[in-house]
């Protein structure tokens, strides 16, 4: 896998780590989430066009922004239910 820009490679790795961290609270479990996340990233591992990589990063950041508020609400509902 030859990534043309090491800065882009770092962004992709950070995005993967963010999504992996969010997956720890996934309702179906981390064991369900992790293989699917890995498969999604590996399906795009051969990308070399910088513009397409940047589009993928933007798409991933959109998912992080969309999932994080949901997960925070989910955790707050869970805490309220348990108390």
Secondary structure, 3 states (H helix, E strand, C coil): CCCCCHHHHHHHHHHHHHHHHHHCCCCCCHHHHHHHHHHHHHCCCCCCCHHHHHHHHHHHHHHHHHHHHHHHHHHHHHHHHHC
